[in-house]
Amino acid sequence: MDDHDNSEHLASYADLLASGLPGTWTLSYHPPEDKDDLAELTDRIWDLDIVAASLATHPLRQAAVLTRTDGAQLAVIDRYDGHDGFLIAPVAPRALPDEAYRTVREPGGIAVTDDPFISAEQVTSDLLVRYDTALAQARHHTIGGVHPSRPDRVVMTWQPDGSIATAPVGDTATAVLLANGFVQDEQTGIYRLNGDDTTAQARALRAIGPQLDALGIGTALQHPAGRTAPVTTPPAPAATPRTPATRAR
């Protein structure tokens, strides 16, 4: 397969993969001549395992990048282990400072087959779960007093200005928040509900709880000091801490 055919195959595969993922994703392709973009992408690959090992011996010559509406990105790159298919790696958002990634475990990439639809199922059930959790943890580190959420629990925190901030995990919870007035900060990825109209804010909170509960997602409203006032369901037990690591650079 020549370089042209190979680039078309990668872009086509990534496009089909995106169609099988939850949420809305856009595709951008970086050919070999995009040296600066490929170097910057390499620096933001959020992996210290299979993808990092591959990049150590085979620097990026091309890549397809899938971008979700909330800024999450996945890189689809060539695989050099003798198997058909590709490597898919989570990408660390460029807007977050390096300090945001401290104590956050890398979500890590995966190797997938040449079937984009089977691969989409694997990405959805495995990679995206870890990636969304890591993103929420990194985002909550960027602003003081915002407590981390989990896939099964959204934690919202009162802010000194009267707004409410949260870093949800996954598209399902995010969609409910957006539908009820939360707005995402493009720089940090944190979602905020304005407190200028307290009546509208209270109405939104009353609506969010039952909507998330129907999806199997609990909610909690906290003050920065740590006092907890459950909105619909009591907080779930804290997750067992995992060994911290740093983002690959």
N, C-alpha and C positions, 0 to 999 in steps of 0.2 A: 504494500500500500504506500503510494507516494505521499509527500507532505500535504498536498492539496486534498487528497482523499481522506487522509488522516484528520485534517482539521475539520472537514465537513462531517466526518463521522463523530468526532467529539462534540461539535456544536449541536448536531442532530440528536445525539444521545442525551445531552444535557437538557435540550428543549423537551423531549419526551419525558425525561425524569421529572422536570418541573411540573408537567401536567398531572403527574400522579401524586404530588405532594399537597398536603393541606395548606390552605391559604393561597395568596396570589404572589407569584414569583416572576421576575423579569430576568432575561438572559443577556449577558454581555460576553463576547468572545475576545480573548487576547492572543493574537498570533505571535510568532517568534520575534517579529520586529518591534513589538511593544516591550522592549527590554526594561524600561523604567517601571512600567505597570506590573510586569511579572516579578521584578525584584521587590517592589512594595508589597505585592500579594504574598510572596514567599515570607516576608517578615511578619505578616499578620496571620499566617496559618496557625491555628490554635491546636497544636498537637505536639506531643513529645514521643510518639510511638511510631506506628507504621508509616505515616506520611512523612514525618521528620526523617526517618531512616531512608526513605526513598529519595527525598530531596537532597540528602547529604551526598548521594552518589549520582543522582540524575537531576540537576537543576531544571527548573521549569523552562520548557521550550514553547509551551502553549497552555492555555487554561480557559475553561468556561466558568463564569461566575454567575450564580443564581442569587438574586437579591429579593428578599421578602419585603412587604410593605412597611414593616417595623424596623427595617435596617439590617436584620439578620442576613448573613451571606454564607453560601456553601460554594466551595471551589471544586470543580470536577477536573481531574488531571490524569495524565497517562500513567499506566502501571507497567513496571519493568521486572516483574517476578516470573515471567513466563506464562502467565495466565491471561485469558481474555478478560476484558472489562476495564474498570477504571478505579481510581482512588477518589473518595469524596471526603473533603476536609472542611470543618467549620472554620470560619474566618472571624478573627477578633475585630470588633468595630473600631475604626480609626478614631472616632470621636472621643472614646474613653481614654483617660490618662492611664499610664502604666500602673499607678497605685491601685487602680480599680481591680486589677487582676491578682493582686497578692492574696494568698490563702484560697484562691478559687482553683479547683482542680480542672485541668484541661479536659474538655469534652472528648477530644481525640477524634481522628478520622476512621474510616472503614474502607475495606476493599470490597468491591461489588462486581457482579458478573456483567456480561454484555447485554443483559435483558433489562432495559430501563424501567419496566413496570414492576418486575420483581424487586429491583433495586430500590424503587420508590417506597415499597412496603418496608424494606429493611431500614431505609433512612428514617421513615416516619416512626417506626416502632422502637428504634434504637438510637440512632445518632441525634435526631431532633429532640428527643426527650432529654438527653444529656446536655445538648447544646442550649436549649431553652432554659434549663435549670442554671447552667453556668452563666448565661447572659443575665438572668435575673439577679444572681449573686453579685456579679460585677457591677451591674447598674446600681444596686442598692448601696454599694461602697462609694459611689460618686457623690452622694449627698448625705449629710449627717442626719441620723434619726429615722431613716427609712428602714424598716425591718424587712428581712428577706421573705419572699413567698416561696411556695412549693407547687408542684403540679396539682395537688389536691387541696390547696389552701391559698387564698389571696389575703395578704396582710396589708391593710391600709393604715397610714400613719398621719395623724394630725400634724400640721406644720404651724410654725409661729404666726404666719400671715393668715391663718384660718383656712388655707387650702388643705387638701388631703392628697398624699402622694403614695404611690405603690409601684413595685416592679413585678408585674405578673409573670407567670411562667406559662408559655404556650399561647397559641392562637385562640383557643376556646375562651379562656378568661379574658384575654385582651379584647376580643370582639364585644363581649358584654360591657366591659368598661367604656369602650369607645361609644357604644350605643347609648350610654347613659351620661355622657358629658365629659368623660375624662379626655385629656389631650396629651399627646406624647411630646416631651421635650426632645427635639432633634439631636441635641448635643449629648445628652446623658441617657436617653431612652426611658427615663422615668415618666410615669403617667401621673397627671395631676387633675384634680377636680377643684375648680375655682371656688373660693369661699365668699365672694362678694355678695352673692344672693344666698343667704343661709337657708331660706325656704326651699329653693330649687336644689340646693346641695342635699338637704335632708330627704327630699323626695327621691333624688337619685340614689341615695344610699339605701332607702327602703326598697327600691326596685331591684337594685343589684343583688342583694342578699338572696331572695327567692329564686332569681334567675340563675345564679351560680349554683345554688343548692340543688336545683332541678338537674344540673349537669354533673352532680357529684363532687362539687367543689365547695369547700367550706370558706367562710370569711371571718375576719377579725379586724376590729378597729382599735388601733393602739395610739397611745401618746408616746412621744419620744423618750420619756423617762422609763417606759416599759410597762405602764399600767395597761391592762388589756380589758376591752369591753367588747365581747363577741357581738357581731351583727346578726348572724343567723345560727351558726353552729360553733360549738366550742373549739378552741385551737386543738389541732392534732398533736400528739407527742412529738418532741423534737427529733429530727432525723439523726441517726448515728453519724458523728463527724467522720470525714474521710481524710486521708493523708493529704495535706496541702501540697500544691506544686505551683510553679510559676509558668506564665505563658511563654511559649516558644517564641524566640525572636530571631 
